[in-house]
Amino acid sequence: MSAPTLHTAHPTDAVERARDAADRESWAEAYALLHAHDLHPSRGLTADDLSVLADAAWWSGHTDESVTARLRSHAAFLAAGDHRGAGLAAWWLHYEYASLGRPAAAAGWLHRARHHLEDLPPCPEQCFLAWTDAEEAEQHGDGAAALAAARRMTRLAVRSASPDLLALSRQAESSVLLANGRRTEALALLDDAMCAVTAGELSSVFTGWLYCLALTQCMEAADFGRAVEWTNAAMEWCAPSWTGRPAEPGQETETLAATSVSVAVSGENPFRGVCRAHRVEVLDLLGTWALAEEEARQACREVPVDCLESAAAAFYTAGNVQRRQGRLDEAATSYAHAHELGRIPQPGLALLRLAQGRADAAVAGVDLALACQSDPRHDLLGRARLLAARTEVALAVRDVPGASRAAAELDALAGDVPLLRATGDTALGAVALAEARPGPALRLLRQALAGWLALHVPYEAAQVRMLLAAADRTAGDEEAARLELAAARAVFERLGAVPDARRAAALLSGGKRRRLPGGLTAREAEVLRLVAGGGTNKDIAHALVISEHTVSRHLNNIFAKLGVGSRSAATAYAYAHDLL
């Protein structure tokens, strides 16, 4: 209905209305007005108006038009002798080309931005160059140069009196400090920056940048509390861009559903899919699995083409949910999608292979992922998860020394960070249990359980309860073991973690007969347990008072029934199905 108005309005009025819409950050309206105006060759746009058109096109999902308008704005600023305007336009072209996967073009425009801005007196536009310098130095492992650039950015931002630039500079300095192990200082600066974000003091693009940067930073640093708080705030911020009002308290689910319907119509917030992808990981940890999986699907539909790593993260987390619910084929598909989009799907894929009885593949996958981490300090949570999986896989194949080494590295990494500490205590407790040290195992596992409960992370807490039950039984406390198993089973059933719920139920049944998995006979299960304990054919024959030929026949039957081809794979199957 607005098309006739666009054609009949006076050209000057249309441009003024577009500028007003941009000031209000009504980007779809600004884009429609300027795009219609620009279709007429006789109607020129100023360099500033072309910059507005570029911004509006980007927010409206017209990436190619954004780049074209930005190129024209750069030429117009240059023709007018405005090096600050040309420099900023050049930096934005560097940013957009880099996001589109065109590094050569991005490098060229960054060089032009430097040419325009570096010899000028201090000005706000130079903040973007300092930001880029900090990120490049950090990528090259030069912490001193990165910190110097971030602090130069802060000085320029303070001089500019721009809330946008000041908040971004705080985040940039925080990122550098965190990479250098100065966690307390880093998080204080990040909190400062996020105050401006959550108070609504910043423009939309800086708000979106800071939510994306801060959420990534918090998850990599394993700061789960901040991640939960800011993920919720980010999704609330995404909603008003199409509804015109913030979500009402208690209506978050309805708001997300409405967003799903509206995306195809509006597309005005390119940050929505990225923020949703962060939310998926938080929901996964909180045990809200059904919503996490649905949000993962929606995130994959919403992320812009230049942010496909967020879609990869969403696919990966969906795979984790499916794996723990026993939907192994679906999990394999999700991990494959994540891999196609450039993410190494570990350690989830290794744990999937373990559940499938492919222990060799599990060990190889997690070991390769650990070796490929170029800078473990940059992603503490990622490293911790790999080490936790390495501990679990090693215990599954009875490599207790290997599990102990992985748990020790995890312990050193964890420090006093709650999420990492709970992960480390879980691994250490599992190793102590495997080493037949029930006292230390109980102490460590109770610490781990307290940590997971304090973080409101139910699945990991239930897994620790399973280990505690084993430790309690080893220590002779059957009543405590049954309490832990009952609590764990209740959580697993609520989450839909079917394999774990069945395992807990089987252990609760005590000595009662139960159907063996894989169609195994009781004698085959006995042989498998002895294989898992490291017994040779001769050892097993002696223990069961049968011939070695009979042991070989049983092993052939076991391998055929379970679909495995080695003793280590059979051991992993026994571990995964609680036959030990």
Disulfide bonds with the S-S distance in Angstrom:
none
